């Protein structure tokens, strides 16, 4: 079995090394009401959950209507 060469994990800092530029973080402030702030913080979770609930309700309604048509009760 051949010897595995260790990978270099030290950054090159010679005279022709790539210049690392500082990162700029831009921030903006917004005045939101309580509902808008909740939506801003939770929308990554709330959107898929809302879509799932909507799909489940539609499936339940369709199953109930299918059962009503099969049993023949048209009230």
Phi, psi and omega per residue, in radians:
X1 nan 2.377 -3.112
X2 -1.433 2.692 -3.127
X3 -1.311 2.337 3.136
X4 -1.483 2.193 -3.129
X5 -1.320 2.353 3.134
X6 -1.244 2.364 -3.141
X7 -1.351 2.534 3.138
X8 -1.367 2.201 3.129
X9 -2.041 0.143 3.117
X10 -1.705 2.341 -3.128
X11 -1.304 2.530 3.140
X12 -1.328 2.286 -3.081
X13 -2.203 0.443 3.135
X14 -1.234 -3.111 -3.059
X15 -1.203 -0.406 3.114
X16 -1.841 0.414 3.105
X17 -1.277 2.731 3.111
X18 -1.157 2.417 -3.126
X19 -1.418 2.200 3.089
X20 -1.550 2.149 -3.125
X21 -1.604 2.581 3.117
X22 -1.204 2.555 3.109
X23 -1.522 2.410 -3.134
X24 -1.875 2.156 3.097
X25 -1.849 2.055 3.136
X26 -1.714 2.319 -3.124
X27 -2.206 2.517 3.069
X28 -2.243 2.598 3.125
X29 -1.847 2.552 3.117
X30 -2.489 2.380 3.049
X31 -1.606 1.994 -3.123
X32 -2.103 2.636 3.019
X33 -1.377 3.089 -3.008
X34 -1.092 -0.715 -3.111
X35 -1.194 -0.757 3.132
X36 -1.131 -0.666 3.118
X37 -1.158 -0.721 3.099
X38 -1.072 -0.791 -3.123
X39 -1.116 -0.705 3.141
X40 -1.089 -0.670 -3.109
X41 -1.410 -0.560 -2.970
X42 -1.935 0.071 -2.996
X43 -1.170 -0.441 3.090
X44 -1.152 -0.476 3.106
X45 -1.662 -0.700 -3.025
X46 -1.194 -0.643 -3.121
X47 -1.082 -0.947 3.135
X48 -1.102 -0.631 3.115
X49 -1.135 -0.754 3.115
X50 -1.086 -0.744 3.116
X51 -1.129 -0.720 3.114
X52 -1.101 -0.730 3.109
X53 -1.124 -0.737 3.133
X54 -1.095 -0.752 3.112
X55 -1.127 -0.718 3.129
X56 -1.104 -0.728 3.129
X57 -1.120 -0.739 3.126
X58 -1.111 -0.735 3.132
X59 -1.123 -0.729 3.135
X60 -1.107 -0.771 3.124
X61 -1.094 -0.750 3.135
X62 -1.128 -0.686 3.111
X63 -1.146 -0.749 3.118
X64 -1.077 -0.778 3.123
X65 -1.139 -0.636 3.095
X66 -1.127 -0.714 3.104
X67 -1.135 -0.711 3.115
X68 -1.098 -0.681 3.141
X69 -1.208 -0.715 -3.125
X70 -1.150 -0.750 -3.096
X71 -1.350 -0.315 3.055
X72 1.538 0.247 3.115
X73 -1.637 1.798 -3.123
X74 -1.839 1.248 -3.140
X75 -1.816 nan nan
